[in-house]
Amino acid sequence: MKIKRTLIAFDPALHATGVAYFEDGELVEYFTLKVPRSRVGYDAIRAMWDRWDEVHRKMFDSVRFDITVTELQKHRLHRERSSTDNVIRLAGMATVFHVAVPAVYRLGFYPDQWKGTVPKNIHHARLQKKLPEGNYTPDELDAIGLGLYAIKKAEA
């Protein structure tokens, strides 16, 4: 019996977290976990975890993840969108997935590590050319890209 090597990648956010699941280096499933924007701070983190728990029980209850990979957060002072509070909340969300999802190995990469400095729209367009035709959200594309990067690093 062949044992499948499994990897799950998370692009964490408070209201829309991209998730990509791979078996033996192949994309098997991708989706976005969503919680209402009315949920803020710790309440949003808790709601996202509850949403993951629900999906995990339904889709992945019998799966043992070999690798969990999460995008780490980096605060950039020059970006007007990036507030310290937001980065702290996102770091909390990343930590929830990074630590609480059982896996043999846990990896984390900063955005500039796994996709470089290529603008998001260009990165997404390049990635979509490599994937089966489909309607991918930006969060899903980030999770897929992060997972593919982790697979490449693990094979090196």
DONUMAR-405817 format. One record per residue (C-alpha): y negated, z negated, x negated. Coordinates in steps of 0.25 Angstrom, whole numbers, plus 5000, padded with zeros to 4 digits. Layout:
REM residues N
<gunu py="Y" pz="Z" px="X"/>
...
REM end
This chain:
REM residues 156
<gunu py="5000" pz="5000" px="5000"/>
<gunu py="4986" pz="5004" px="4994"/>
<gunu py="4976" pz="4994" px="4995"/>
<gunu py="4962" pz="4999" px="4999"/>
<gunu py="4950" pz="4995" px="4991"/>
<gunu py="4939" pz="4991" px="5000"/>
<gunu py="4924" pz="4990" px="4999"/>
<gunu py="4913" pz="4986" px="5009"/>
<gunu py="4898" pz="4989" px="5005"/>
<gunu py="4886" pz="4982" px="5012"/>
<gunu py="4872" pz="4987" px="5012"/>
<gunu py="4867" pz="4974" px="5018"/>
<gunu py="4855" pz="4972" px="5027"/>
<gunu py="4851" pz="4962" px="5038"/>
<gunu py="4852" pz="4972" px="5049"/>
<gunu py="4860" pz="4984" px="5045"/>
<gunu py="4870" pz="4982" px="5034"/>
<gunu py="4878" pz="4995" px="5029"/>
<gunu py="4893" pz="4993" px="5027"/>
<gunu py="4902" pz="5003" px="5020"/>
<gunu py="4917" pz="5001" px="5019"/>
<gunu py="4926" pz="5008" px="5008"/>
<gunu py="4941" pz="5009" px="5006"/>
<gunu py="4945" pz="5014" px="4992"/>
<gunu py="4931" pz="5020" px="4989"/>
<gunu py="4930" pz="5027" px="5003"/>
<gunu py="4920" pz="5024" px="5014"/>
<gunu py="4928" pz="5019" px="5026"/>
<gunu py="4918" pz="5013" px="5035"/>
<gunu py="4902" pz="5011" px="5035"/>
<gunu py="4893" pz="5005" px="5045"/>
<gunu py="4881" pz="4997" px="5047"/>
<gunu py="4881" pz="4982" px="5051"/>
<gunu py="4869" pz="4980" px="5060"/>
<gunu py="4862" pz="4967" px="5066"/>
<gunu py="4849" pz="4967" px="5075"/>
<gunu py="4836" pz="4967" px="5068"/>
<gunu py="4833" pz="4955" px="5076"/>
<gunu py="4842" pz="4947" px="5067"/>
<gunu py="4834" pz="4942" px="5054"/>
<gunu py="4836" pz="4934" px="5042"/>
<gunu py="4849" pz="4925" px="5042"/>
<gunu py="4852" pz="4929" px="5056"/>
<gunu py="4852" pz="4944" px="5052"/>
<gunu py="4862" pz="4941" px="5040"/>
<gunu py="4871" pz="4933" px="5049"/>
<gunu py="4871" pz="4944" px="5060"/>
<gunu py="4874" pz="4954" px="5049"/>
<gunu py="4886" pz="4945" px="5044"/>
<gunu py="4891" pz="4943" px="5059"/>
<gunu py="4890" pz="4959" px="5061"/>
<gunu py="4898" pz="4961" px="5048"/>
<gunu py="4908" pz="4950" px="5052"/>
<gunu py="4910" pz="4957" px="5065"/>
<gunu py="4912" pz="4971" px="5058"/>
<gunu py="4921" pz="4965" px="5047"/>
<gunu py="4931" pz="4959" px="5058"/>
<gunu py="4931" pz="4972" px="5065"/>
<gunu py="4932" pz="4982" px="5054"/>
<gunu py="4936" pz="4975" px="5041"/>
<gunu py="4944" pz="4963" px="5045"/>
<gunu py="4957" pz="4967" px="5037"/>
<gunu py="4949" pz="4973" px="5025"/>
<gunu py="4948" pz="4966" px="5012"/>
<gunu py="4936" pz="4971" px="5005"/>
<gunu py="4938" pz="4973" px="4990"/>
<gunu py="4923" pz="4975" px="4987"/>
<gunu py="4911" pz="4971" px="4995"/>
<gunu py="4898" pz="4978" px="4990"/>
<gunu py="4884" pz="4974" px="4995"/>
<gunu py="4870" pz="4980" px="4992"/>
<gunu py="4862" pz="4969" px="4985"/>
<gunu py="4847" pz="4967" px="4988"/>
<gunu py="4836" pz="4969" px="4978"/>
<gunu py="4821" pz="4965" px="4981"/>
<gunu py="4811" pz="4976" px="4977"/>
<gunu py="4797" pz="4970" px="4977"/>
<gunu py="4791" pz="4984" px="4977"/>
<gunu py="4798" pz="4988" px="4991"/>
<gunu py="4789" pz="4984" px="5003"/>
<gunu py="4802" pz="4984" px="5012"/>
<gunu py="4809" pz="4973" px="5003"/>
<gunu py="4805" pz="4959" px="5006"/>
<gunu py="4811" pz="4947" px="4999"/>
<gunu py="4815" pz="4941" px="5012"/>
<gunu py="4823" pz="4954" px="5016"/>
<gunu py="4829" pz="4955" px="5002"/>
<gunu py="4834" pz="4940" px="5004"/>
<gunu py="4840" pz="4943" px="5017"/>
<gunu py="4847" pz="4956" px="5013"/>
<gunu py="4852" pz="4948" px="5001"/>
<gunu py="4858" pz="4938" px="5010"/>
<gunu py="4864" pz="4949" px="5019"/>
<gunu py="4870" pz="4956" px="5006"/>
<gunu py="4876" pz="4942" px="5002"/>
<gunu py="4883" pz="4940" px="5015"/>
<gunu py="4890" pz="4953" px="5014"/>
<gunu py="4892" pz="4952" px="4999"/>
<gunu py="4898" pz="4938" px="4999"/>
<gunu py="4904" pz="4936" px="5013"/>
<gunu py="4912" pz="4949" px="5014"/>
<gunu py="4925" pz="4946" px="5007"/>
<gunu py="4929" pz="4956" px="4996"/>
<gunu py="4935" pz="4955" px="4982"/>
<gunu py="4923" pz="4961" px="4975"/>
<gunu py="4908" pz="4960" px="4980"/>
<gunu py="4898" pz="4969" px="4974"/>
<gunu py="4883" pz="4971" px="4976"/>
<gunu py="4874" pz="4981" px="4971"/>
<gunu py="4859" pz="4983" px="4972"/>
<gunu py="4854" pz="4996" px="4979"/>
<gunu py="4849" pz="5001" px="4965"/>
<gunu py="4863" pz="4999" px="4959"/>
<gunu py="4871" pz="5007" px="4970"/>
<gunu py="4861" pz="5018" px="4974"/>
<gunu py="4851" pz="5018" px="4963"/>
<gunu py="4836" pz="5021" px="4966"/>
<gunu py="4839" pz="5033" px="4975"/>
<gunu py="4831" pz="5032" px="4988"/>
<gunu py="4840" pz="5028" px="4999"/>
<gunu py="4839" pz="5041" px="5007"/>
<gunu py="4843" pz="5049" px="4995"/>
<gunu py="4855" pz="5039" px="4992"/>
<gunu py="4859" pz="5040" px="5007"/>
<gunu py="4859" pz="5055" px="5007"/>
<gunu py="4867" pz="5056" px="4994"/>
<gunu py="4877" pz="5046" px="5000"/>
<gunu py="4879" pz="5053" px="5013"/>
<gunu py="4883" pz="5066" px="5006"/>
<gunu py="4895" pz="5058" px="5000"/>
<gunu py="4899" pz="5052" px="5013"/>
<gunu py="4906" pz="5058" px="5026"/>
<gunu py="4896" pz="5063" px="5036"/>
<gunu py="4891" pz="5051" px="5045"/>
<gunu py="4879" pz="5044" px="5050"/>
<gunu py="4877" pz="5033" px="5039"/>
<gunu py="4866" pz="5023" px="5040"/>
<gunu py="4858" pz="5020" px="5028"/>
<gunu py="4865" pz="5006" px="5028"/>
<gunu py="4878" pz="5012" px="5028"/>
<gunu py="4875" pz="5022" px="5017"/>
<gunu py="4870" pz="5011" px="5008"/>
<gunu py="4883" pz="5003" px="5010"/>
<gunu py="4891" pz="5016" px="5008"/>
<gunu py="4883" pz="5019" px="4995"/>
<gunu py="4884" pz="5005" px="4990"/>
<gunu py="4899" pz="5005" px="4993"/>
<gunu py="4901" pz="5018" px="4985"/>
<gunu py="4893" pz="5013" px="4974"/>
<gunu py="4902" pz="5000" px="4973"/>
<gunu py="4915" pz="5009" px="4974"/>
<gunu py="4909" pz="5017" px="4962"/>
<gunu py="4906" pz="5005" px="4954"/>
<gunu py="4920" pz="4998" px="4957"/>
<gunu py="4927" pz="5011" px="4952"/>
<gunu py="4919" pz="5011" px="4939"/>
REM end
